[in-house]
Amino acid sequence: MKMTTQEKLAYLAGIIDGEGNIGINLSKKGKWQNCDNYKIRLTISGTDMRLMNWLVENFGGWICKKPIYKKEHKQSYNWSLMCSQAGDVLEMVLPYLIIKRQQAMIMVSYRKLQAFKKYTYPQRKKYSESIREEIYEAIKYLNCRGSRPVETNTLDTDKLLVKIESELDRNIKNQISDNLV
């Protein structure tokens, strides 16, 4: 059976909504790096290698075997994408996502912001480190398992997206003024 690109993207979105995780890997500032490093990650877990192979064939990435903790459990696998590859796939499936839509929207906006960081020195950041931490915490909150206590301060995704967009606008203006000089 031959699937169209739209069918593949819609199918992948359903898998992401059901078995996927949209997150950020954080490696903290240390001896060998000047600042914290945040990398977008897209992972899907499953027990059927046919699905894992289909994901690699159609979207790239890699497959890792997960450890078996109980003898009655089946062997399971993780399919993963990182950084720009994950961001590109999330941007393509965004119209089809339902459950993980907020995480994907944040990541797509974050990727646009990250594009301005290319070819800069760690000491000359193009955007604030605090916004990266805020994005990281928001994704962590959205991915939280179990029930959350009822709070008056729930996550406002729209407010965060506006903040990312304004940072992006500021970077565009700075880039234009740098090119004029």
C-alpha positions as a printed NumPy array, in Angstrom:
array([[  0.   ,   0.   ,   0.   ],
       [  1.423,   3.363,  -1.062],
       [  0.719,   6.302,   1.25 ],
       [  0.702,   9.952,   0.218],
       [  2.899,  12.409,   2.115],
       [ -0.172,  13.828,   3.884],
       [ -1.264,  10.338,   4.939],
       [  2.217,   9.597,   6.305],
       [  2.247,  12.861,   8.261],
       [ -1.252,  12.277,   9.651],
       [ -0.323,   8.71 ,  10.636],
       [  2.895,   9.916,  12.299],
       [  0.938,  12.597,  14.191],
       [ -1.389,   9.921,  15.563],
       [  1.579,   7.848,  16.686],
       [  3.221,  10.893,  18.304],
       [ -0.04 ,  11.755,  20.089],
       [ -0.364,   8.186,  21.391],
       [  3.161,   6.839,  21.861],
       [  5.425,   9.84 ,  21.384],
       [  7.362,  12.287,  23.485],
       [  8.334,  15.804,  22.448],
       [ 11.015,  17.033,  24.802],
       [ 14.258,  18.869,  25.309],
       [ 17.559,  17.287,  26.308],
       [ 19.536,  19.568,  28.591],
       [ 23.251,  19.26 ,  29.108],
       [ 24.417,  21.641,  31.804],
       [ 27.282,  24.079,  31.516],
       [ 30.487,  22.401,  32.556],
       [ 34.207,  22.098,  32.062],
       [ 33.938,  21.603,  28.294],
       [ 31.028,  23.89 ,  27.436],
       [ 30.467,  27.564,  28.197],
       [ 26.689,  27.489,  28.551],
       [ 23.757,  25.115,  29.006],
       [ 22.859,  23.245,  25.828],
       [ 19.196,  22.568,  24.937],
       [ 18.365,  20.097,  22.139],
       [ 14.905,  19.319,  20.783],
       [ 14.043,  15.617,  20.952],
       [ 11.244,  13.582,  19.376],
       [ 10.881,   9.975,  20.562],
       [  8.351,   7.241,  19.853],
       [  8.263,   4.008,  21.852],
       [  6.873,   0.748,  20.563],
       [  7.24 ,  -3.014,  20.517],
       [  6.81 ,  -3.635,  16.78 ],
       [  9.946,  -3.327,  14.637],
       [  7.817,  -2.848,  11.506],
       [  6.713,   0.54 ,  12.873],
       [ 10.24 ,   1.478,  13.953],
       [ 11.627,   0.591,  10.495],
       [  8.821,   2.524,   8.798],
       [  9.679,   5.607,  10.888],
       [ 13.382,   5.413,   9.956],
       [ 12.614,   4.822,   6.266],
       [ 10.203,   7.764,   6.056],
       [ 11.602,  10.304,   8.531],
       [ 15.18 ,   9.281,   9.364],
       [ 16.456,   9.028,  12.913],
       [ 17.613,   5.951,  14.747],
       [ 16.261,   3.054,  16.806],
       [ 17.449,   1.994,  20.272],
       [ 16.545,  -1.216,  22.049],
       [ 15.136,  -0.584,  25.527],
       [ 16.039,  -2.812,  28.478],
       [ 13.477,  -5.403,  29.566],
       [ 12.708,  -4.933,  33.268],
       [ 10.227,  -7.778,  33.707],
       [ 10.369, -11.153,  31.983],
       [  6.677, -10.947,  31.016],
       [  7.281,  -7.711,  29.062],
       [  7.924,  -7.651,  25.324],
       [ 11.072,  -6.157,  23.866],
       [ 10.458,  -2.463,  23.19 ],
       [ 12.284,   0.146,  21.133],
       [ 12.672,   3.901,  20.914],
       [ 12.785,   5.744,  17.615],
       [ 14.439,   9.162,  18.016],
       [ 15.125,  12.377,  16.181],
       [ 17.137,  15.294,  17.558],
       [ 17.677,  18.996,  16.886],
       [ 16.8  ,  20.367,  13.44 ],
       [ 15.626,  16.976,  12.155],
       [ 13.108,  16.756,  15.029],
       [ 12.079,  20.393,  14.507],
       [ 11.485,  19.844,  10.78 ],
       [  9.305,  16.771,  11.393],
       [  7.333,  18.544,  14.139],
       [  6.657,  21.463,  11.813],
       [  5.318,  19.065,   9.154],
       [  3.022,  17.121,  11.526],
       [  1.813,  20.14 ,  13.517],
       [ -1.489,  20.534,  11.586],
       [ -2.4  ,  16.924,  12.424],
       [ -1.479,  16.838,  16.133],
       [ -4.145,  16.975,  18.832],
       [ -2.738,  15.881,  22.203],
       [  0.873,  17.032,  21.76 ],
       [  0.021,  20.153,  19.761],
       [  1.136,  22.629,  22.46 ],
       [  4.558,  21.   ,  22.805],
       [  5.024,  20.962,  19.021],
       [  3.993,  24.63 ,  18.676],
       [  6.55 ,  25.655,  21.297],
       [  9.278,  23.565,  19.648],
       [  8.582,  24.902,  16.159],
       [  8.821,  28.483,  17.481],
       [ 11.958,  27.599,  19.444],
       [ 13.602,  26.176,  16.285],
       [ 13.022,  29.485,  14.504],
       [ 14.697,  31.263,  17.405],
       [ 17.594,  28.784,  17.412],
       [ 18.252,  29.504,  13.735],
       [ 19.672,  32.877,  14.787],
       [ 22.256,  31.246,  17.058],
       [ 24.199,  29.634,  14.205],
       [ 27.799,  30.731,  13.817],
       [ 27.909,  32.833,  16.97 ],
       [ 30.29 ,  32.618,  19.881],
       [ 28.931,  31.347,  23.229],
       [ 29.745,  34.728,  24.791],
       [ 27.751,  36.51 ,  22.055],
       [ 24.322,  34.931,  22.397],
       [ 21.65 ,  36.129,  20.018],
       [ 18.817,  35.47 ,  22.473],
       [ 18.457,  35.29 ,  26.218],
       [ 19.293,  32.176,  28.161],
       [ 16.274,  32.763,  30.396],
       [ 13.87 ,  32.16 ,  27.503],
       [ 15.531,  28.786,  26.828],
       [ 15.065,  27.848,  30.487],
       [ 11.425,  28.972,  30.322],
       [ 10.824,  26.834,  27.218],
       [ 12.525,  23.867,  28.887],
       [ 10.338,  24.214,  32.008],
       [  7.172,  24.616,  29.916],
       [  7.865,  21.418,  27.974],
       [  8.664,  19.608,  31.223],
       [  5.343,  20.817,  32.656],
       [  3.36 ,  19.766,  29.569],
       [  4.987,  16.313,  29.622],
       [  4.355,  15.77 ,  33.347],
       [  2.697,  12.423,  34.095],
       [ -0.152,  11.876,  36.493],
       [ -2.516,  14.422,  37.933],
       [ -1.359,  17.93 ,  38.731],
       [ -2.587,  19.893,  41.702],
       [ -5.198,  22.509,  40.83 ],
       [ -3.337,  25.794,  40.667],
       [ -4.222,  29.33 ,  39.735],
       [ -0.902,  29.629,  37.858],
       [ -1.348,  27.113,  35.05 ],
       [  0.917,  27.23 ,  32.017],
       [ -0.12 ,  29.822,  29.443],
       [  1.287,  28.45 ,  26.193],
       [  0.027,  31.42 ,  24.149],
       [  1.914,  33.85 ,  26.389],
       [  5.144,  31.846,  25.948],
       [  4.671,  31.704,  22.165],
       [  4.199,  35.493,  22.062],
       [  7.389,  35.895,  24.113],
       [  9.331,  33.661,  21.69 ],
       [  7.932,  35.559,  18.688],
       [  8.906,  38.936,  20.194],
       [ 12.428,  37.611,  20.832],
       [ 12.484,  36.429,  17.22 ],
       [ 11.351,  39.865,  16.001],
       [ 14.076,  41.509,  18.093],
       [ 16.686,  39.206,  16.531],
       [ 15.454,  39.966,  13.007],
       [ 15.704,  43.717,  13.677],
       [ 19.208,  43.294,  15.146],
       [ 20.292,  41.231,  12.144],
       [ 19.009,  43.862,   9.729],
       [ 20.811,  46.659,  11.608],
       [ 24.043,  44.559,  11.756],
       [ 23.884,  44.081,   7.973],
       [ 23.399,  47.821,   7.384],
       [ 26.522,  48.728,   9.362]])
